[in-house]
Amino acid sequence: MEIILLVLAGLFMVLGVLGSFLPVLPGVPLSWIGLLLFYLIPSVGMNYLFLGITLLIAILFYVLNLIIPAMGTKKFGGSRKGMIGATVGLIVGIFAPFPFAILICPFIGAFIGEILNKSSSKAAGKAAFGSFLGLLASSFMEFIVTFAFLILFLYQFWSYKEFLF
């Protein structure tokens, strides 16, 4: 049972880091689940303070990850249609077969959304650039948090390796 929990914890940690680049996966919550699974291993024991602090961090950064791209679009003069276009572009970019689609498609989506909102092409370009910057900022922030959770996981794993094997 311990090996299964350890493998699942490691899998969730890796999925969390991947989720910082793939918006379909909620990276920080997945990483936190990995930490939780690690502490559910009977020979490790539960550390409620550690899990509570990391849970608060996970919730905070998950909410920020949802807000920051929209703030980027809004800061650069974008409308609701531009934010929706950026989100649709993000989803299309995940499944697009060409490289860097995940970066280009939200920009194109925000631009199209702004054009549909009857904005000028200059204003649409500015809002699309804001969406792109917001996406990059939130992805970078999420990567830092998931990577920090991974480092904490590896540190805790190293601390308990005698008990696990």
HELIX and SHEET records of a PDB file:
HELIX    1   1 GLU A    2  GLY A   19  1                                  18    
HELIX    2   2 GLY A   27  TYR A   39  1                                  13    
HELIX    3   3 TYR A   48  LYS A   75  1                                  28    
HELIX    4   4 ARG A   80  PHE A   95  1                                  16    
HELIX    5   5 ALA A  101  LEU A  116  1                                  16    
HELIX    6   6 SER A  121  SER A  159  1                                  39    
HELIX    7   7 LYS A  161  LEU A  164  1                                   4    
END                                                                             
